[in-house]
């Protein structure tokens, strides 16, 4: 018998959450078959069987937090002979047999196998409570919680047998009549809500954003860019560019080039704070914020200063595709020196981006909008304008430095040919 353990996943990851078991106890698996999915702060990974055999036991259930190296299940070696898939049926029967007989009358729906699974998906119970409820054939929505916000814990499930069986179901059956309460002015009417548990990634994003605001002296400065020249270049060159490089000429390559050019002039913005030291980075790994299903991720374009426009566009397209298909590797997310985020794709006109710590600078792009611009004292023209924002750590970056950095980005973007020279 071999143990299924949580593998090492990089220095910055010490734990994860069991997202989903793909197989059940008693199932026969072959070497290389996916056993379960594990969700971490940064990426989701699949854990596969290292040998063929039978999944004997699942130790850690879905929703539980596990640490690197922890045993989460056991696998019997070999094909298992007669103990393969058929063995799952005796196991299930044995679990039903150990259920105390007095409990059967108190739970009319207990014989329905699907009932415990549906309650197990509830977002208001701890993993240990869900596990115990499954073992005892108890529906979580019948368990009375002592928690002020209604979350069910293991002790609540344990004490369920001591609760009066009959009163548990009637309150639920009366729930449909509740909408009539507002007409009578009843104060007991419960308005409908839906509680969802944060994914590990969303919880980590929330934690890091709060940490960034609490630890950094964050400040934001703004400017605006006349996008006329870039849009003219794209209009004239996009067809030949795509024909030659098999990728569209987008805005991100221009902004990446402009940011690299400005970082070379203001190296402190391409740094990080380590205790009382400032670590100036002599390379330019630019993070590009991408909105994925489970939240914002920031894959990194490596050595952006050495890449041409086509190489940058291809790198960004590849990383964005991997982010949306949840196939990013840890190496895709680590080590960025500066970040660019584009809220304009969602229609944002102006925002203050939050630092992606330990980085000390982040550039926010926004929606391109036609606005009247004074060309000189006598002429006005409608120009495609974009507000840009630089959030920075005021502990090591002075306001004047931040303003001049943003002005440099603006000047490079408004004169696209200079990007070839500056790059």
C-alpha positions as CSV (number, residue, x, y, z in Angstrom):
1,X,0.0,0.0,0.0
2,X,1.3,3.4,-0.9
3,X,0.5,6.9,0.4
4,X,-0.9,9.7,-1.7
5,X,0.9,12.8,-0.6
6,X,0.7,16.6,-1.4
7,X,3.7,17.3,-3.6
8,X,6.1,20.3,-3.3
9,X,4.8,23.1,-5.5
10,X,7.4,25.9,-5.1
11,X,9.0,27.8,-2.3
12,X,6.2,30.3,-1.8
13,X,3.4,27.6,-1.5
14,X,3.1,25.7,1.7
15,X,-0.5,24.5,1.6
16,X,-3.5,24.0,-0.6
17,X,-7.1,23.0,-0.5
18,X,-8.6,19.7,-1.8
19,X,-10.8,21.0,-4.6
20,X,-12.2,17.8,-6.0
21,X,-11.6,14.1,-5.8
22,X,-11.9,12.7,-9.3
23,X,-12.1,9.1,-8.1
24,X,-13.9,7.4,-5.3
25,X,-12.8,4.9,-2.6
26,X,-12.6,1.4,-4.2
27,X,-12.1,2.7,-7.7
28,X,-9.3,1.0,-9.7
29,X,-6.8,3.5,-11.2
30,X,-3.9,3.2,-13.6
31,X,-0.5,4.9,-13.2
32,X,-0.8,8.5,-14.4
33,X,-4.5,8.7,-13.8
34,X,-5.7,12.0,-12.1
35,X,-6.8,11.3,-8.6
36,X,-7.7,14.8,-7.4
37,X,-7.4,18.5,-8.0
38,X,-5.6,20.7,-5.5
39,X,-6.2,24.5,-5.3
40,X,-3.4,26.7,-4.2
41,X,-2.9,30.4,-3.8
42,X,-1.6,30.8,-7.3
43,X,-2.5,27.8,-9.5
44,X,-4.6,24.7,-9.5
45,X,-2.8,21.4,-10.0
46,X,-3.8,17.8,-10.6
47,X,-2.3,15.0,-8.5
48,X,-1.9,11.7,-10.4
49,X,-1.4,8.1,-9.3
50,X,2.3,7.1,-9.1
51,X,1.3,3.4,-9.7
52,X,-1.7,1.3,-10.7
53,X,-3.9,0.0,-8.0
54,X,-7.1,0.6,-6.0
55,X,-7.9,3.8,-4.1
56,X,-8.3,2.3,-0.6
57,X,-9.0,5.4,1.5
58,X,-9.6,9.1,1.1
59,X,-8.1,10.7,4.2
60,X,-8.6,14.4,3.5
61,X,-12.0,15.5,2.0
62,X,-13.0,18.1,-0.5
63,X,-12.7,21.6,1.0
64,X,-10.1,20.7,3.6
65,X,-6.7,22.5,3.8
66,X,-3.7,20.3,3.5
67,X,0.1,21.0,3.8
68,X,3.0,20.0,1.6
69,X,4.0,16.4,2.3
70,X,0.8,15.5,4.1
71,X,-0.8,12.1,3.4
72,X,-4.3,12.7,1.9
73,X,-5.1,9.1,0.8
74,X,-3.9,5.6,0.3
75,X,-3.5,3.4,-2.8
76,X,-3.1,-0.3,-2.8
77,X,-0.4,-1.5,-5.3
78,X,-1.3,-3.7,-8.3
79,X,-4.6,-4.4,-9.9
80,X,-6.1,-5.5,-6.7
81,X,-7.5,-8.7,-8.1
82,X,-11.0,-9.0,-6.8
83,X,-10.7,-5.9,-4.6
84,X,-11.1,-3.5,-7.5
85,X,-14.2,-1.6,-8.4
86,X,-16.6,-4.3,-6.9
87,X,-15.0,-3.7,-3.5
88,X,-16.6,-0.2,-3.5
89,X,-20.1,-1.8,-2.9
90,X,-19.2,-3.7,0.3
91,X,-17.5,-0.6,1.6
92,X,-20.6,1.5,1.0
93,X,-22.8,-1.1,2.7
94,X,-20.5,-1.3,5.7
95,X,-20.7,2.4,6.2
96,X,-24.5,2.2,6.2
97,X,-24.3,-0.7,8.6
98,X,-22.4,1.3,11.2
99,X,-25.0,4.1,11.2
100,X,-26.7,3.8,14.6
101,X,-30.2,2.3,14.1
102,X,-32.0,4.9,16.2
103,X,-31.0,7.6,13.7
104,X,-32.9,6.0,10.8
105,X,-36.4,7.1,11.9
106,X,-35.2,10.7,12.5
107,X,-34.0,11.2,9.0
108,X,-36.7,10.1,6.4
109,X,-34.4,11.1,3.5
110,X,-31.4,9.1,4.8
111,X,-31.9,6.1,2.4
112,X,-31.5,8.5,-0.6
113,X,-27.8,8.4,-1.4
114,X,-27.7,11.7,-3.1
115,X,-29.0,13.7,-0.1
116,X,-25.7,13.7,1.9
117,X,-23.8,14.8,-1.2
118,X,-26.1,17.7,-1.9
119,X,-25.7,18.9,1.7
120,X,-22.0,18.4,1.5
121,X,-21.9,21.1,-1.2
122,X,-23.3,23.7,1.3
123,X,-21.1,26.7,1.7
124,X,-22.0,27.2,5.4
125,X,-20.3,24.2,7.0
126,X,-16.7,23.5,7.9
127,X,-15.0,20.6,6.1
128,X,-15.0,18.5,9.3
129,X,-18.7,19.1,9.7
130,X,-19.4,18.0,6.2
131,X,-17.4,14.9,6.6
132,X,-19.1,13.9,9.8
133,X,-22.5,14.6,8.3
134,X,-21.7,12.3,5.3
135,X,-20.6,9.5,7.6
136,X,-23.8,9.8,9.7
137,X,-26.2,10.3,6.7
138,X,-27.3,13.7,8.1
139,X,-28.4,16.6,5.9
140,X,-26.6,19.8,7.0
141,X,-29.6,22.0,6.4
142,X,-31.3,20.0,9.2
143,X,-28.5,20.7,11.7
144,X,-29.1,23.6,14.1
145,X,-26.0,25.9,14.3
146,X,-24.9,27.7,17.5
147,X,-22.8,30.1,15.3
148,X,-24.2,33.7,15.1
149,X,-23.8,33.7,11.3
150,X,-25.2,30.2,10.8
151,X,-22.0,28.3,10.0
152,X,-22.3,24.6,10.9
153,X,-19.3,23.1,12.8
154,X,-18.5,19.5,13.9
155,X,-19.9,19.9,17.4
156,X,-23.3,21.0,15.8
157,X,-23.4,17.8,13.8
158,X,-22.4,15.7,16.9
159,X,-25.3,17.2,18.9
160,X,-27.8,16.7,16.1
161,X,-28.9,13.3,17.5
162,X,-29.8,15.1,20.8
163,X,-32.0,17.6,19.0
164,X,-35.7,16.9,18.7
165,X,-36.2,15.1,15.4
166,X,-39.7,16.3,14.6
167,X,-39.3,20.1,14.9
168,X,-36.2,20.1,12.6
169,X,-38.2,19.6,9.3
170,X,-41.3,21.9,9.8
171,X,-39.4,25.2,9.8
172,X,-37.9,24.3,6.4
173,X,-41.4,23.4,5.1
174,X,-42.8,26.8,6.2
175,X,-40.1,28.7,4.3
176,X,-42.1,29.1,1.1
177,X,-44.8,31.0,3.0
178,X,-42.2,33.6,4.1
179,X,-42.6,36.0,1.1
180,X,-46.1,36.8,2.3
181,X,-44.7,38.2,5.5
182,X,-43.7,41.7,4.1
183,X,-47.4,42.4,3.2
184,X,-48.4,41.9,6.8
185,X,-45.4,43.8,8.2
186,X,-44.0,40.8,10.0
187,X,-40.5,41.4,11.4
188,X,-39.7,37.6,11.3
189,X,-39.4,37.6,7.5
190,X,-36.0,36.4,6.4
191,X,-34.8,37.9,3.1
192,X,-33.2,35.5,0.7
193,X,-29.4,35.4,0.6
194,X,-26.8,33.2,-0.9
195,X,-23.6,32.4,0.9
196,X,-20.5,31.5,-1.1
197,X,-17.2,30.3,0.2
198,X,-14.2,32.2,-1.1
199,X,-11.9,30.1,-3.3
200,X,-8.4,29.9,-2.0
201,X,-7.1,32.1,-4.7
202,X,-9.8,34.8,-4.0
203,X,-9.0,34.7,-0.3
204,X,-5.3,35.1,-1.0
205,X,-5.9,38.0,-3.4
206,X,-8.0,39.7,-0.7
207,X,-5.3,39.1,1.9
208,X,-2.5,40.4,-0.2
209,X,-4.4,43.5,-1.3
210,X,-5.1,44.4,2.3
211,X,-1.5,43.8,3.2
212,X,-0.3,46.0,0.3
213,X,-2.5,48.9,1.6
214,X,-1.4,48.4,5.2
215,X,2.4,48.0,4.6
216,X,3.1,50.3,1.7
217,X,2.9,54.1,1.7
218,X,0.8,53.9,-1.5
219,X,0.1,57.0,-3.6
220,X,-1.2,57.4,-7.1
221,X,-0.5,60.0,-9.7
222,X,-2.3,60.5,-13.0
223,X,-1.7,61.7,-16.6
224,X,-3.4,61.3,-20.0
225,X,-2.1,60.0,-23.3
226,X,-3.1,61.1,-26.8
227,X,-3.4,57.7,-28.5
228,X,-3.7,59.2,-32.0
229,X,-0.2,58.3,-33.1
230,X,-0.4,54.7,-31.8
231,X,-3.8,54.1,-33.4
232,X,-2.4,55.5,-36.7
233,X,0.5,53.1,-36.6
234,X,-1.7,50.2,-35.8
235,X,-4.1,51.1,-38.6
236,X,-1.3,51.3,-41.2
237,X,0.7,48.3,-40.0
238,X,-1.7,45.8,-38.5
239,X,-2.3,43.8,-41.6
240,X,1.3,43.4,-42.6
241,X,2.2,42.8,-38.9
242,X,-0.2,39.9,-38.6
243,X,0.7,38.5,-41.9
244,X,4.4,38.4,-40.9
245,X,4.1,37.5,-37.3
246,X,0.7,35.7,-37.1
247,X,-0.3,37.8,-34.1
248,X,-2.3,41.0,-33.8
249,X,-0.6,44.3,-33.1
250,X,-2.3,45.3,-29.9
251,X,-1.8,48.2,-27.4
252,X,0.0,46.1,-24.7
253,X,3.3,45.8,-26.7
254,X,3.5,49.7,-27.0
255,X,2.8,50.1,-23.2
256,X,5.3,47.4,-22.3
257,X,8.0,49.0,-24.4
258,X,7.1,52.5,-22.9
259,X,7.2,51.2,-19.4
260,X,10.6,49.5,-19.9
261,X,12.0,52.7,-21.4
262,X,10.8,54.7,-18.4
263,X,12.0,52.1,-15.9
264,X,15.5,52.4,-17.3
265,X,15.4,56.2,-16.6
266,X,13.9,55.7,-13.1
267,X,15.4,52.5,-11.7
268,X,14.0,52.9,-8.2
269,X,10.5,52.2,-9.6
270,X,11.9,48.8,-10.8
271,X,13.0,47.9,-7.2
272,X,11.7,46.4,-4.0
273,X,12.2,47.0,-0.3
274,X,14.1,44.3,1.7
275,X,14.2,45.4,5.4
276,X,16.2,48.6,5.3
277,X,17.7,47.9,1.9
278,X,16.4,48.9,-1.6
279,X,17.0,46.1,-4.1
280,X,17.4,47.7,-7.6
281,X,16.7,45.1,-10.3
282,X,18.7,45.3,-13.5
283,X,16.2,43.2,-15.5
284,X,12.7,43.9,-16.7
285,X,10.2,41.1,-16.0
286,X,6.9,42.9,-16.6
287,X,3.7,41.4,-15.0
288,X,0.5,41.7,-17.1
289,X,-2.7,41.5,-15.0
290,X,-5.2,39.1,-16.5
291,X,-8.7,38.5,-15.3
292,X,-9.4,34.8,-14.9
293,X,-12.5,32.9,-13.7
294,X,-11.3,32.7,-10.1
295,X,-9.8,36.2,-9.9
296,X,-7.0,38.4,-11.1
297,X,-3.6,36.7,-11.8
298,X,-0.4,38.4,-13.0
299,X,1.7,36.2,-15.3
300,X,5.1,37.7,-16.2
301,X,6.7,38.5,-19.5
302,X,10.4,37.7,-19.0
303,X,13.2,40.0,-20.1
304,X,10.7,42.4,-21.8
305,X,13.5,44.8,-22.7
306,X,15.0,42.1,-25.1
307,X,11.8,41.4,-26.9
308,X,10.4,42.9,-30.0
309,X,6.8,44.0,-30.5
310,X,5.7,40.6,-31.9
311,X,7.4,38.6,-29.2
312,X,5.7,40.7,-26.5
313,X,2.3,40.2,-28.1
314,X,2.8,36.5,-28.5
315,X,4.0,36.2,-24.9
316,X,1.0,38.1,-23.5
317,X,-1.5,36.1,-25.7
318,X,0.0,32.8,-24.6
319,X,-0.1,33.8,-20.9
320,X,-3.6,35.1,-21.1
321,X,-4.8,31.9,-22.7
322,X,-3.1,29.8,-20.0
323,X,-4.6,32.0,-17.3
324,X,-8.2,31.6,-18.6
325,X,-7.7,27.8,-19.1
326,X,-6.2,27.5,-15.6
327,X,-3.0,26.0,-16.9
328,X,-0.5,28.6,-15.7
329,X,2.6,27.2,-14.1
330,X,4.2,28.7,-10.9
331,X,7.1,29.8,-13.1
332,X,4.7,32.0,-15.1
333,X,3.7,34.0,-12.0
334,X,6.9,34.5,-10.0
335,X,9.5,37.2,-10.1
336,X,7.9,40.2,-11.7
337,X,9.5,43.6,-11.2
338,X,6.7,45.9,-12.3
339,X,3.0,45.4,-13.3
340,X,0.7,46.7,-16.0
341,X,-3.1,46.4,-15.5
342,X,-5.7,47.4,-18.1
343,X,-9.0,48.3,-16.6
344,X,-10.0,49.8,-19.9
345,X,-10.9,46.4,-21.3
346,X,-13.9,46.5,-18.9
347,X,-14.7,50.1,-19.7
348,X,-13.0,51.7,-16.7
349,X,-12.3,55.4,-17.3
350,X,-10.2,56.1,-14.2
351,X,-8.9,54.0,-11.3
352,X,-6.2,53.7,-8.6
353,X,-4.5,50.3,-9.0
354,X,-3.2,48.6,-5.9
355,X,0.5,47.5,-5.7
356,X,1.4,44.0,-6.5
357,X,3.8,43.6,-3.6
358,X,6.7,43.4,-3.2
359,X,6.8,45.5,-6.3
360,X,6.8,49.2,-5.7
361,X,5.0,50.4,-8.9
362,X,2.0,49.5,-11.0
363,X,0.7,51.2,-14.2
364,X,-3.0,51.4,-14.8
365,X,-4.4,51.7,-18.3
366,X,-7.9,52.8,-19.0
367,X,-10.6,53.2,-21.7
368,X,-9.7,55.1,-24.8
369,X,-12.3,57.9,-25.2
370,X,-12.7,60.7,-27.7
371,X,-12.3,64.0,-25.9
372,X,-11.9,67.6,-27.1
373,X,-8.2,68.6,-26.9
374,X,-6.7,72.1,-27.4
375,X,-4.2,71.8,-30.2
376,X,-3.2,75.5,-29.9
377,X,-4.8,78.7,-28.8
378,X,-7.2,78.7,-31.7
379,X,-7.9,75.0,-32.5
380,X,-9.7,72.2,-30.8
381,X,-9.8,68.6,-32.0
382,X,-11.5,65.4,-30.8
383,X,-8.7,63.0,-29.9
384,X,-8.6,59.4,-28.6
385,X,-7.4,60.0,-25.1
386,X,-6.5,57.6,-22.3
387,X,-6.0,58.3,-18.6
388,X,-3.0,56.4,-17.1
389,X,-2.3,56.0,-13.4
390,X,0.9,55.1,-11.6
391,X,0.5,53.8,-8.0
392,X,3.8,53.7,-6.2
393,X,5.4,53.1,-2.8
394,X,6.2,56.5,-1.4
395,X,8.7,55.0,1.1
396,X,11.3,54.9,-1.7
397,X,9.8,56.8,-4.6
398,X,9.4,60.6,-4.4
399,X,6.4,62.2,-5.9
400,X,8.5,64.1,-8.4
401,X,10.1,60.9,-9.6
402,X,6.7,59.2,-10.0
403,X,5.4,62.2,-12.0
404,X,8.4,62.3,-14.3
405,X,8.2,58.5,-14.8
406,X,4.6,58.9,-15.9
407,X,5.4,61.8,-18.2
408,X,8.1,59.7,-19.8
409,X,5.6,56.9,-20.4
410,X,3.3,59.5,-22.0
411,X,5.9,60.9,-24.2
412,X,7.1,57.6,-25.5
413,X,3.5,56.5,-26.3
414,X,2.7,59.7,-28.1
415,X,5.8,59.2,-30.3
416,X,5.8,55.5,-31.1
417,X,8.8,55.6,-33.3
418,X,10.9,56.6,-30.3
419,X,10.1,53.2,-28.7
420,X,12.3,51.5,-31.3
421,X,15.1,53.9,-30.4
422,X,14.6,53.8,-26.6
423,X,14.2,50.1,-26.6
